[in-house]
């Protein structure tokens, strides 16, 4: 195996080498499902500041991206949902944090387009709302022959993309497990440096090629992590009295 093909790093310091103040960081996950817990903790440990973070949401107050919020390491957050984080709400309302709320489907497509080298695209989502303010709009005819207004949305890329996968091989090929895939596959393509935190690393040839979701060409570094796998919300039914 050629040395240049081995993407495995043994420490979080090596995994995030080159991350500095003011960079843009994508973080995969949906809620607390499929987040790169160890990589986010390493960002917090490094103390880098003025980050622009791109993620579906901002974790919870004491976990995931919520740690970076608590440490005041974020300058801007680009997200589609912010409802589970009290500190996020406080910083937003106080003007300490710039927030760019983006419809969830639009956010996903902005990231996918960035990874595909597409600079911008038109979508009907958000037309006539605050989402479209200051953006170019055009009228097109849809597949049903109906004229609609569309909003021009610019794609998103990042200096670092932090993704969580189930399995990887040493070449960086990734398999995601069920709903933990969420934003991870598209973010893996849109980072200048993509770092994957995984549960298991195997040798080349051990992964079924038909099961690989992200090919190693998009991945720069792979590290085995330890995961708490927290449950974001838990509802228990009280047992009926006998």
ZAZA-949710 format. One record per residue (C-alpha): residue in three letters; x, y, z. Coordinates in nm, 2 decimals. Layout:
R|resn|c1|c2|c3
R|Ala|X|Y|Z
...
END
This chain:
R|resn|c1|c2|c3
R|Unk|0.00|0.00|0.00
R|Unk|0.14|0.34|-0.10
R|Unk|0.21|0.57|0.19
R|Unk|0.01|0.85|0.04
R|Unk|-0.31|0.64|0.03
R|Unk|-0.31|0.57|0.40
R|Unk|-0.54|0.84|0.55
R|Unk|-0.53|0.71|0.91
R|Unk|-0.40|0.94|1.19
R|Unk|-0.34|0.83|1.54
R|Unk|-0.41|1.15|1.74
R|Unk|-0.67|1.43|1.73
R|Unk|-0.39|1.68|1.71
R|Unk|-0.29|1.53|1.37
R|Unk|-0.66|1.50|1.27
R|Unk|-0.71|1.88|1.30
R|Unk|-0.37|2.01|1.22
R|Unk|-0.40|2.33|1.03
R|Unk|-0.72|2.45|1.18
R|Unk|-0.68|2.82|1.28
R|Unk|-0.89|3.12|1.38
R|Unk|-1.14|3.25|1.14
R|Unk|-1.18|2.93|0.94
R|Unk|-1.51|2.78|0.82
R|Unk|-1.60|2.44|0.96
R|Unk|-1.87|2.20|0.85
R|Unk|-2.00|1.96|1.11
R|Unk|-2.21|1.66|1.01
R|Unk|-2.50|1.54|1.22
R|Unk|-2.87|1.58|1.28
R|Unk|-2.95|1.67|1.64
R|Unk|-2.69|1.45|1.82
R|Unk|-2.71|1.17|1.56
R|Unk|-2.40|1.12|1.35
R|Unk|-2.19|1.40|1.51
R|Unk|-1.81|1.38|1.52
R|Unk|-1.80|1.41|1.90
R|Unk|-1.42|1.37|1.95
R|Unk|-1.33|1.61|1.66
R|Unk|-1.56|1.88|1.80
R|Unk|-1.41|1.83|2.15
R|Unk|-1.07|1.88|1.99
R|Unk|-1.17|2.20|1.83
R|Unk|-1.28|2.32|2.17
R|Unk|-0.95|2.21|2.32
R|Unk|-0.75|2.40|2.06
R|Unk|-0.93|2.72|2.15
R|Unk|-0.95|2.85|1.79
R|Unk|-1.20|3.14|1.76
R|Unk|-1.41|3.34|1.52
R|Unk|-1.52|3.02|1.34
R|Unk|-1.80|3.01|1.09
R|Unk|-1.98|2.68|1.16
R|Unk|-2.21|2.51|0.91
R|Unk|-2.43|2.24|1.05
R|Unk|-2.80|2.14|1.06
R|Unk|-2.81|2.25|1.42
R|Unk|-2.59|2.36|1.71
R|Unk|-2.60|2.06|1.93
R|Unk|-2.72|2.10|2.29
R|Unk|-2.59|2.33|2.56
R|Unk|-2.31|2.10|2.69
R|Unk|-2.24|1.87|2.40
R|Unk|-2.14|1.88|2.03
R|Unk|-2.13|2.22|1.88
R|Unk|-2.28|2.35|2.20
R|Unk|-1.94|2.33|2.36
R|Unk|-1.80|2.58|2.10
R|Unk|-2.09|2.81|2.16
R|Unk|-2.03|2.80|2.54
R|Unk|-1.66|2.88|2.48
R|Unk|-1.74|3.17|2.25
R|Unk|-1.55|3.01|1.96
R|Unk|-1.82|3.07|1.70
R|Unk|-1.86|3.40|1.51
R|Unk|-2.12|3.28|1.26
R|Unk|-2.36|2.99|1.25
R|Unk|-2.52|2.87|0.93
R|Unk|-2.80|2.62|1.03
R|Unk|-3.16|2.52|0.97
R|Unk|-3.27|2.45|1.33
R|Unk|-3.17|2.60|1.66
R|Unk|-3.44|2.51|1.89
R|Unk|-3.26|2.28|2.14
R|Unk|-2.99|2.51|2.26
R|Unk|-3.06|2.78|2.52
R|Unk|-2.71|2.93|2.49
R|Unk|-2.75|2.96|2.11
R|Unk|-3.07|3.15|2.16
R|Unk|-2.91|3.38|2.42
R|Unk|-2.61|3.47|2.20
R|Unk|-2.83|3.52|1.89
R|Unk|-3.08|3.76|2.07
R|Unk|-2.79|3.95|2.24
R|Unk|-2.62|4.00|1.90
R|Unk|-2.31|3.80|2.01
R|Unk|-2.35|3.54|1.73
R|Unk|-2.44|3.60|1.36
R|Unk|-2.70|3.34|1.25
R|Unk|-2.79|3.26|0.89
R|Unk|-3.10|3.05|0.91
R|Unk|-3.14|2.84|0.60
R|Unk|-3.43|2.60|0.50
R|Unk|-3.31|2.25|0.57
R|Unk|-3.34|2.12|0.21
R|Unk|-3.17|2.43|0.08
R|Unk|-2.89|2.39|0.33
R|Unk|-2.84|2.03|0.21
R|Unk|-2.84|2.13|-0.15
R|Unk|-2.60|2.43|-0.09
R|Unk|-2.35|2.18|0.06
R|Unk|-2.40|1.92|-0.21
R|Unk|-2.36|2.18|-0.48
R|Unk|-2.04|2.31|-0.32
R|Unk|-1.89|1.96|-0.32
R|Unk|-1.99|1.92|-0.69
R|Unk|-1.83|2.25|-0.79
R|Unk|-2.16|2.42|-0.86
R|Unk|-2.13|2.78|-0.74
R|Unk|-2.51|2.85|-0.71
R|Unk|-2.85|2.73|-0.80
R|Unk|-3.21|2.84|-0.82
R|Unk|-3.48|2.71|-0.58
R|Unk|-3.84|2.81|-0.52
R|Unk|-3.80|2.76|-0.14
R|Unk|-3.80|3.09|0.05
R|Unk|-3.94|3.31|-0.22
R|Unk|-4.14|3.60|-0.07
R|Unk|-3.99|3.55|0.27
R|Unk|-3.69|3.69|0.47
R|Unk|-3.49|3.40|0.33
R|Unk|-3.49|3.57|-0.02
R|Unk|-3.41|3.92|0.10
R|Unk|-3.11|4.07|-0.09
R|Unk|-3.09|3.76|-0.33
R|Unk|-3.15|3.75|-0.70
R|Unk|-3.48|3.60|-0.81
R|Unk|-3.61|3.48|-1.15
R|Unk|-3.92|3.33|-1.29
R|Unk|-3.91|2.99|-1.45
R|Unk|-4.16|2.74|-1.58
R|Unk|-4.17|2.41|-1.38
R|Unk|-4.22|2.06|-1.50
R|Unk|-4.60|2.11|-1.49
R|Unk|-4.59|2.42|-1.70
R|Unk|-4.65|2.65|-1.41
R|Unk|-4.45|2.97|-1.38
R|Unk|-4.28|3.01|-1.04
R|Unk|-4.04|3.25|-0.88
R|Unk|-3.70|3.11|-0.78
R|Unk|-3.43|3.24|-0.55
R|Unk|-3.06|3.22|-0.63
R|Unk|-2.87|3.04|-0.35
R|Unk|-2.49|3.03|-0.34
R|Unk|-2.33|2.70|-0.26
R|Unk|-2.13|2.63|0.06
R|Unk|-1.78|2.49|0.11
R|Unk|-1.55|2.48|0.42
R|Unk|-1.19|2.48|0.52
R|Unk|-1.26|2.17|0.73
R|Unk|-1.54|1.92|0.71
R|Unk|-1.58|1.71|1.02
R|Unk|-1.79|1.39|0.96
R|Unk|-1.88|1.08|1.16
R|Unk|-1.89|0.74|0.99
R|Unk|-1.95|0.39|1.10
R|Unk|-1.66|0.22|0.92
R|Unk|-1.37|0.33|0.71
R|Unk|-1.08|0.16|0.54
R|Unk|-0.73|0.30|0.55
R|Unk|-0.79|0.46|0.21
R|Unk|-1.07|0.68|0.35
R|Unk|-1.36|0.50|0.20
R|Unk|-1.66|0.55|0.43
R|Unk|-1.98|0.37|0.53
R|Unk|-2.24|0.55|0.73
R|Unk|-2.49|0.37|0.95
R|Unk|-2.86|0.43|0.88
R|Unk|-2.99|0.77|0.98
R|Unk|-2.64|0.87|1.11
R|Unk|-2.56|0.94|0.75
R|Unk|-2.78|1.26|0.74
R|Unk|-2.56|1.56|0.63
R|Unk|-2.23|1.36|0.66
R|Unk|-2.19|1.23|0.30
R|Unk|-2.25|1.56|0.13
R|Unk|-2.02|1.75|0.38
R|Unk|-1.75|1.50|0.31
R|Unk|-1.73|1.63|-0.04
R|Unk|-1.74|2.00|0.04
R|Unk|-1.44|2.04|0.27
R|Unk|-1.10|2.15|0.16
R|Unk|-0.98|1.91|0.43
R|Unk|-1.22|1.64|0.53
R|Unk|-1.17|1.45|0.85
R|Unk|-1.37|1.14|0.93
R|Unk|-1.41|1.01|1.29
R|Unk|-1.52|0.65|1.27
R|Unk|-1.61|0.35|1.49
R|Unk|-1.39|0.11|1.31
R|Unk|-1.11|0.11|1.05
R|Unk|-1.04|-0.20|0.83
R|Unk|-0.79|-0.28|0.56
R|Unk|-0.85|-0.20|0.19
R|Unk|-1.07|-0.47|0.03
R|Unk|-1.26|-0.55|0.35
R|Unk|-1.55|-0.31|0.28
R|Unk|-1.81|-0.42|0.03
R|Unk|-1.77|-0.18|-0.26
R|Unk|-2.15|-0.17|-0.31
R|Unk|-2.19|-0.05|0.05
R|Unk|-1.95|0.24|0.04
R|Unk|-2.13|0.58|0.06
R|Unk|-1.83|0.81|0.03
R|Unk|-1.52|0.73|-0.16
R|Unk|-1.18|0.79|-0.02
R|Unk|-1.09|1.06|-0.28
R|Unk|-1.29|1.30|-0.07
R|Unk|-1.14|1.21|0.26
R|Unk|-0.80|1.34|0.39
R|Unk|-0.78|1.20|0.74
R|Unk|-0.94|0.92|0.93
R|Unk|-0.94|0.86|1.31
R|Unk|-1.10|0.60|1.54
R|Unk|-1.31|0.78|1.80
R|Unk|-1.49|0.70|2.12
R|Unk|-1.86|0.79|2.12
R|Unk|-2.11|0.85|2.39
R|Unk|-2.41|0.83|2.16
R|Unk|-2.63|1.04|2.38
R|Unk|-3.01|1.05|2.34
R|Unk|-3.12|1.40|2.27
R|Unk|-3.47|1.37|2.41
R|Unk|-3.62|1.08|2.60
R|Unk|-3.98|1.03|2.67
R|Unk|-4.08|0.76|2.92
R|Unk|-4.43|0.63|2.97
R|Unk|-4.54|0.59|3.33
R|Unk|-4.64|0.24|3.42
R|Unk|-5.01|0.21|3.52
R|Unk|-5.07|0.13|3.88
R|Unk|-5.16|-0.23|3.95
END
